[in-house]
Amino acid sequence: MPGAIEIPARDARAIPLRAGQCVRLVNTHGTQVVDAWAFMAGDPTEFMSMEHSRVGIGRVNPRLGDTMLSNRRRPILTLVEDTTPGIHDTLIAACDRYRYEQLGAKGYHANCTDNLRTALAKLGLTPPEAPAPLNLFMNIPIGADGAVRFEPTLAKPGDHVTLRAEADVVIVFSACPQDMVPINGREMMPRDVRYEVLT
């Protein structure tokens, strides 16, 4: 993919996009979950909201053509291309130090919440909070009893999604460091992904 930029495993990147621009995210190895956020460029207190988006799209998992909404119910990102089986999660909060402590991690563990803050800080931005992310490629089946399970992604190597900015935004992708439950494949091995801003 010419012009593609790698996001190393356990790391994140913040990417400014103008309204109408698209970014393609490639699941290089087919096993990696990516937490995604979007903040309005001029006002980071307005951001992509999973709660508002679920109401707007009328379902838990976004499909091709669905537009995610901000916490002020304005269009912010649209899923315009998806070569995956279409399984992406809107329910699960970004991993953080507390999640890993509960899972038994000793000492500091890289996490998507810290990745978000670090990536935005490189652009001189501070998020007002860590909103629930759009968990791209993440497979969280919901049982008939309402229970959720953490299962390996169904994406294959090279599968990708393309997102279109509906306003001037800063989008953040975090290659999730989760290695204690099998969302990043049964080997539980975080891996790199790639992205490209399309003209």
N, C-alpha and C positions, 0 to 999 in steps of 0.2 A: 504494500500500500504506500505509494509515493507520498512523502510529506508527513507520514505517520510519526507520532511521538509516543514513546513508551512511558507507561506509568509502572514503575517497579512494584513488585509484590510488596504489600503492606504500606504503600505510599499513596500520595494523592496529588492532584494537580487542579489548579483553579484556572478557568478559561473564559475570558471575556468574549461575548458574542453580541453582534448587532441584531436587531430585529430582522428576521428573515434568513439569517445565517443558520447553517446546519452543522452539527458535529456528529461524526460517525465513531462509534465505540466498538472495538473488535475484541471478542473473547479469544485471545490468541491460542490458548491451550484448551479451551472449551470447558474449563472447570472453575473459573473464577467469578465470584460475585462482585459487583461494583455498586457501592452506595453512591447515589447521585443527588445533588442539591442544586437549586437555582435561586439566585437572589437578584432582585431588580438592581440594575447598575447604579442608579442614583439614590437608592434607598434600601439598604439591606434589611430594614425592618419589614419589608414586603418580600416574601419568599414562597417558593413552591410548597404547597401544603397537601399532605396526603389526606387529611380529614376532608378538606374542601374539594379535593380532586375526586375522591370516591363518590361524593354527592354529585359532582358535575358529570362524571362519566357513567354513573349508575352501576358500578361494579367494583370488585376488590382488585382485580388484576387488569391493568390497562391493555388495550388491544390496538392494533394498527389503526391510525387515524385519530385516536383519542387525544384530547388536549388536557393537560394538567393545569390546575388553577393555583393562583396564589392565595395567601391567607386573606386577601381582599376580594377573592373570587374573580380575579381577572386572568385571562389566558396567559400562560407563561412558557410552556414547552409542549410541543406536539410530537408524538411518535409517528414518524413518516416512513420508516423502513424497519423491518424486523425479520431477520432470516432465522431466528430461533424458533423453538416450539411455542413461543409466546407466553412463557411463564416468568412473570416479574412480580415482585412483592411490594405491597404498600402498607403492610401492617406492622412490621418489626422495626423497633427503634434501632438506631445506629449502635454498634458495639461501643463500649466505653470501659474504663478501668473497673467499674463496679461489676459489670457483666463478667469480666474475666476473673475477678476475685470470687464471685459466686460459683464460677466453674472450676475453681481450685488453682488458678494461676498464682505463682509465687513471684513477688516483685512486679516491676512495671511490664506491661504487655502493650505493644502497639495496638491502636484502636482507631476506628473511623471517626469518632468524635474529635479526638486530638488531631487526626489528619485533616479534618475540615478546618479547624482553627489555624493550623500551621499553613495550609495552602492559601487561605484567604489573607493571612498576615503578610505573605510575600507580595500581595498586591496592596498592602496598607489598609486592609479591611478587617473589621471585627464583627462576627455574626452576633445578633442580639441573643441568640440561643442556638442550640443544635436541633433544628427541626427533624422530624421523622423523615428519612430519605426515601426516594424511589429506589428500591433494591433491585437493580437490573440483574437479570439471569438467576435470581434467587427463587428457590422452589420451596414454598411453604404451603403444603396441602392442608386444607381445612376439612376435617371429618364431618360426618353426618351429625355427630354430637357436639360440633363446634370446636373440638380440640384441634390445635395446630401441631404440625410436625416439621422438623428441620431436616430436609432431605437434600441430597446432592443436586446441583443444577442439571437441567436437561439439555443445556447448550452443548454444541459440538465445536471442535477446534475451528476457528475462523468465523463462527457465527457473529453477527453484528446487529446493532440497532443504530438508527439515525434519528436524532432529535432536532427539531427546528425551533429556534427561539422566536417567540411571539412578541417579544419586547427586547430592549437592550438589557442583557443579563450577564451575570457571572455564574457559570456553572462549575461545580466541583465534582470530580470523580475520585473515589477512593477505592483502590484495589484492596478489598476487605482482608484484614490480617487474621480472620477467624481460623484457628487451627485446633479447636477443642470440640466442635460439633461439625458434622460432615457437609456443611453447605458448599464448601470449596472442594467437592469431590470426596470420595471415600478415603483417599489418602490424607485428607485434611491438610493439604499443602497449598498455601497462598502462592499465586503466580502473577506474573506481569500481564498487563493488557496494553492495548494501543488505541490512540484516538487520532482523528484528523479533522480539522476544521475545513469544511467544504465551501468553495467560493460560488 
